[in-house]
Amino acid sequence: MKKILVINGPNLNLLGIREKNIYGNTNYDELLEMISKKAIELNLNILFFQSNHEGEIVDRIHKALDENIDGIIINPGAYTHYSYAIHDAIKAVNIPTIEVHISNIFAREEFRKRSVIAPACVGQISGFGIKSYIIALYALKEILV
């Protein structure tokens, strides 16, 4: 069974509370439950991590090596647009990683249209609401065959 790490960055713990018009009504625990159920269907072992701190996210990516993680799904939140540290951590561990976003970052403010994380990833999924995570699970399953 492949091991997938789902990393969520700043403010994602406030899903269902913050900007519902953009991020929807599903709260963070409901998101994790939805991902867990789909992972079981896809025969994937899923681990979750959320932090509002860049260094903790970098450390968690590094730890993935010791845990023999097969793939990573990351929603870096605002770090998407400026965290070269997270970019470098993804490149360093060389674990297939998919960047996800709930909203369509290309349909929002100008500064959100640029991701410094995406070039370190095998792909990016954005704009499908919380289903972006499910699409990423399917994609990783295919990539890791």
Short mmCIF file of the C-alpha atoms (twelve columns), coordinates in Angstrom:
data_MODEL
# 
_entry.id   MODEL 
# 
loop_
_atom_site.group_PDB 
_atom_site.id 
_atom_site.type_symbol 
_atom_site.label_atom_id 
_atom_site.label_alt_id 
_atom_site.label_comp_id 
_atom_site.label_asym_id 
_atom_site.label_seq_id 
_atom_site.Cartn_x 
_atom_site.Cartn_y 
_atom_site.Cartn_z 
_atom_site.pdbx_PDB_model_num 
ATOM 1   C CA . MET A 1   0.000   0.000  0.000   1 
ATOM 2   C CA . LYS A 2   1.430   3.378  -1.056  1 
ATOM 3   C CA . LYS A 3   1.889   6.011  1.656   1 
ATOM 4   C CA . ILE A 4   0.672   9.503  0.840   1 
ATOM 5   C CA . LEU A 5   1.347   12.569 2.975   1 
ATOM 6   C CA . VAL A 6   -1.136  15.435 2.738   1 
ATOM 7   C CA . ILE A 7   0.336   18.734 3.898   1 
ATOM 8   C CA . ASN A 8   -1.804  21.802 4.453   1 
ATOM 9   C CA . GLY A 9   -0.281  25.209 5.029   1 
ATOM 10  C CA . PRO A 10  -1.383  28.396 6.748   1 
ATOM 11  C CA . ASN A 11  -5.028  29.094 7.503   1 
ATOM 12  C CA . LEU A 12  -6.301  25.832 6.044   1 
ATOM 13  C CA . ASN A 13  -7.187  24.760 9.574   1 
ATOM 14  C CA . LEU A 14  -9.873  27.477 9.359   1 
ATOM 15  C CA . LEU A 15  -11.747 25.904 6.449   1 
ATOM 16  C CA . GLY A 16  -15.487 26.317 6.899   1 
ATOM 17  C CA . ILE A 17  -14.884 29.533 8.830   1 
ATOM 18  C CA . ARG A 18  -12.805 31.774 6.576   1 
ATOM 19  C CA . GLU A 19  -14.019 33.241 3.292   1 
ATOM 20  C CA . LYS A 20  -16.744 30.671 2.676   1 
ATOM 21  C CA . ASN A 21  -17.474 32.304 -0.683  1 
ATOM 22  C CA . ILE A 22  -14.010 31.179 -1.833  1 
ATOM 23  C CA . TYR A 23  -13.227 28.074 0.233   1 
ATOM 24  C CA . GLY A 24  -16.706 26.683 0.907   1 
ATOM 25  C CA . ASN A 25  -18.495 25.437 4.021   1 
ATOM 26  C CA . THR A 26  -16.583 22.197 4.572   1 
ATOM 27  C CA . ASN A 27  -14.510 22.395 7.740   1 
ATOM 28  C CA . TYR A 28  -10.986 21.041 8.093   1 
ATOM 29  C CA . ASP A 29  -11.984 17.833 9.898   1 
ATOM 30  C CA . GLU A 30  -14.605 17.107 7.235   1 
ATOM 31  C CA . LEU A 31  -11.964 17.610 4.542   1 
ATOM 32  C CA . LEU A 32  -9.651  15.097 6.223   1 
ATOM 33  C CA . GLU A 33  -12.502 12.605 6.563   1 
ATOM 34  C CA . MET A 34  -13.377 12.951 2.866   1 
ATOM 35  C CA . ILE A 35  -9.749  12.419 1.841   1 
ATOM 36  C CA . SER A 36  -9.413  9.443  4.206   1 
ATOM 37  C CA . LYS A 37  -12.494 7.722  2.780   1 
ATOM 38  C CA . LYS A 38  -11.273 8.135  -0.797  1 
ATOM 39  C CA . ALA A 39  -7.783  6.943  0.173   1 
ATOM 40  C CA . ILE A 40  -9.286  3.724  1.572   1 
ATOM 41  C CA . GLU A 41  -11.193 3.190  -1.698  1 
ATOM 42  C CA . LEU A 42  -7.968  3.713  -3.645  1 
ATOM 43  C CA . ASN A 43  -5.964  1.452  -1.320  1 
ATOM 44  C CA . LEU A 44  -3.705  4.295  -0.189  1 
ATOM 45  C CA . ASN A 45  -2.336  4.858  3.303   1 
ATOM 46  C CA . ILE A 46  -2.837  8.530  4.153   1 
ATOM 47  C CA . LEU A 47  -1.082  10.781 6.671   1 
ATOM 48  C CA . PHE A 48  -2.005  14.396 7.413   1 
ATOM 49  C CA . PHE A 49  -0.059  17.427 8.559   1 
ATOM 50  C CA . GLN A 50  -1.100  21.061 8.904   1 
ATOM 51  C CA . SER A 51  0.988   24.001 10.024  1 
ATOM 52  C CA . ASN A 52  0.859   27.765 9.886   1 
ATOM 53  C CA . HIS A 53  4.676   27.852 10.081  1 
ATOM 54  C CA . GLU A 54  6.969   27.541 7.070   1 
ATOM 55  C CA . GLY A 55  9.838   25.842 8.915   1 
ATOM 56  C CA . GLU A 56  7.519   23.162 10.304  1 
ATOM 57  C CA . ILE A 57  6.319   22.392 6.787   1 
ATOM 58  C CA . VAL A 58  9.917   22.129 5.556   1 
ATOM 59  C CA . ASP A 59  10.776  19.832 8.483   1 
ATOM 60  C CA . ARG A 60  7.735   17.649 7.744   1 
ATOM 61  C CA . ILE A 61  8.732   17.284 4.109   1 
ATOM 62  C CA . HIS A 62  12.224  16.205 5.209   1 
ATOM 63  C CA . LYS A 63  10.752  13.695 7.682   1 
ATOM 64  C CA . ALA A 64  8.856   12.080 4.787   1 
ATOM 65  C CA . LEU A 65  12.143  10.527 3.663   1 
ATOM 66  C CA . ASP A 66  12.546  8.604  6.940   1 
ATOM 67  C CA . GLU A 67  8.946   7.396  6.705   1 
ATOM 68  C CA . ASN A 68  9.281   6.074  3.150   1 
ATOM 69  C CA . ILE A 69  6.460   8.293  1.937   1 
ATOM 70  C CA . ASP A 70  5.643   7.487  -1.694  1 
ATOM 71  C CA . GLY A 71  3.861   10.719 -2.621  1 
ATOM 72  C CA . ILE A 72  2.940   14.121 -1.242  1 
ATOM 73  C CA . ILE A 73  -0.090  16.311 -1.787  1 
ATOM 74  C CA . ILE A 74  0.546   19.861 -0.626  1 
ATOM 75  C CA . ASN A 75  -1.659  22.910 -0.329  1 
ATOM 76  C CA . PRO A 76  0.944   25.477 0.693   1 
ATOM 77  C CA . GLY A 77  -1.630  28.247 1.155   1 
ATOM 78  C CA . ALA A 78  -0.021  31.680 0.952   1 
ATOM 79  C CA . TYR A 79  3.439   30.072 0.901   1 
ATOM 80  C CA . THR A 80  2.609   29.113 -2.689  1 
ATOM 81  C CA . HIS A 81  3.641   32.537 -3.839  1 
ATOM 82  C CA . TYR A 82  6.969   33.037 -2.077  1 
ATOM 83  C CA . SER A 83  8.344   29.997 -0.216  1 
ATOM 84  C CA . TYR A 84  11.508  28.952 -1.947  1 
ATOM 85  C CA . ALA A 85  12.283  26.990 1.231   1 
ATOM 86  C CA . ILE A 86  9.280   24.699 0.624   1 
ATOM 87  C CA . HIS A 87  10.172  24.497 -3.079  1 
ATOM 88  C CA . ASP A 88  13.716  23.448 -2.188  1 
ATOM 89  C CA . ALA A 89  12.516  20.893 0.384   1 
ATOM 90  C CA . ILE A 90  10.286  19.219 -2.206  1 
ATOM 91  C CA . LYS A 91  13.160  19.104 -4.681  1 
ATOM 92  C CA . ALA A 92  15.542  17.769 -2.011  1 
ATOM 93  C CA . VAL A 93  13.431  14.766 -0.995  1 
ATOM 94  C CA . ASN A 94  12.590  13.842 -4.601  1 
ATOM 95  C CA . ILE A 95  9.169   12.428 -3.657  1 
ATOM 96  C CA . PRO A 96  6.461   12.922 -6.315  1 
ATOM 97  C CA . THR A 97  4.452   15.909 -5.108  1 
ATOM 98  C CA . ILE A 98  1.231   17.469 -6.350  1 
ATOM 99  C CA . GLU A 99  0.341   21.043 -5.418  1 
ATOM 100 C CA . VAL A 100 -3.374  21.594 -4.786  1 
ATOM 101 C CA . HIS A 101 -5.557  24.632 -4.284  1 
ATOM 102 C CA . ILE A 102 -9.237  24.803 -3.450  1 
ATOM 103 C CA . SER A 103 -9.777  27.996 -5.419  1 
ATOM 104 C CA . ASN A 104 -8.640  28.726 -8.951  1 
ATOM 105 C CA . ILE A 105 -5.536  30.749 -8.125  1 
ATOM 106 C CA . PHE A 106 -5.417  32.039 -11.705 1 
ATOM 107 C CA . ALA A 107 -8.837  33.681 -11.364 1 
ATOM 108 C CA . ARG A 108 -7.920  35.619 -8.226  1 
ATOM 109 C CA . GLU A 109 -5.641  38.515 -7.303  1 
ATOM 110 C CA . GLU A 110 -2.572  39.022 -9.471  1 
ATOM 111 C CA . PHE A 111 -0.099  37.944 -6.761  1 
ATOM 112 C CA . ARG A 112 -1.869  34.576 -6.413  1 
ATOM 113 C CA . LYS A 113 -1.331  33.658 -10.056 1 
ATOM 114 C CA . ARG A 114 2.334   32.787 -9.512  1 
ATOM 115 C CA . SER A 115 3.441   29.648 -7.718  1 
ATOM 116 C CA . VAL A 116 7.070   29.162 -6.740  1 
ATOM 117 C CA . ILE A 117 6.125   25.666 -5.502  1 
ATOM 118 C CA . ALA A 118 4.698   24.298 -8.784  1 
ATOM 119 C CA . PRO A 119 8.066   23.929 -10.579 1 
ATOM 120 C CA . ALA A 120 9.170   21.485 -7.849  1 
ATOM 121 C CA . CYS A 121 6.023   19.377 -8.267  1 
ATOM 122 C CA . VAL A 122 4.875   16.818 -10.830 1 
ATOM 123 C CA . GLY A 123 1.673   18.804 -11.258 1 
ATOM 124 C CA . GLN A 124 -0.762  21.345 -9.882  1 
ATOM 125 C CA . ILE A 125 -4.525  21.035 -9.409  1 
ATOM 126 C CA . SER A 126 -6.524  24.149 -8.651  1 
ATOM 127 C CA . GLY A 127 -10.060 25.414 -8.768  1 
ATOM 128 C CA . PHE A 128 -12.097 22.279 -8.058  1 
ATOM 129 C CA . GLY A 129 -12.939 23.121 -4.467  1 
ATOM 130 C CA . ILE A 130 -12.093 20.470 -1.910  1 
ATOM 131 C CA . LYS A 131 -12.339 17.900 -4.716  1 
ATOM 132 C CA . SER A 132 -8.895  19.146 -5.804  1 
ATOM 133 C CA . TYR A 133 -7.494  16.824 -3.126  1 
ATOM 134 C CA . ILE A 134 -9.435  13.833 -4.491  1 
ATOM 135 C CA . ILE A 135 -8.212  14.531 -8.020  1 
ATOM 136 C CA . ALA A 136 -4.672  14.664 -6.622  1 
ATOM 137 C CA . LEU A 137 -5.153  11.248 -4.968  1 
ATOM 138 C CA . TYR A 138 -6.170  9.739  -8.294  1 
ATOM 139 C CA . ALA A 139 -3.231  11.407 -10.028 1 
ATOM 140 C CA . LEU A 140 -0.697  10.150 -7.471  1 
ATOM 141 C CA . LYS A 141 -2.129  6.645  -7.642  1 
ATOM 142 C CA . GLU A 142 -1.530  6.671  -11.405 1 
ATOM 143 C CA . ILE A 143 1.950   8.177  -11.090 1 
ATOM 144 C CA . LEU A 144 3.031   5.678  -8.424  1 
ATOM 145 C CA . VAL A 145 1.976   2.528  -10.302 1 
# 
